[in-house]
Amino acid sequence: MIVLTEEQKELLKKYMPDYSKHDDICDFLDELDDVMLDSLDENDEGTDETTIIARLYDRIYIQNE
């Protein structure tokens, strides 16, 4: 089971609506990483969304070590 806060669940609903289908943290983080990469702009630079998703990724990773 992946440990998530309510705030994280709300953010995930916006960026990765099918987040709850994952039981494995590695698969979950792989998909979240893909979402983060998709949020880059046309020059592969980070956007505000990229920053939000990266912080979300880091917090979820640490919570589930």
Buried (B, 14 or more C-beta within 10 A) or exposed (E): EBEBEEEBEEBBEEBBEEBEEBEEBEEBBEBBEEBBEEBEEEEEEEEEBBEBBBEBBEBBEEEBE
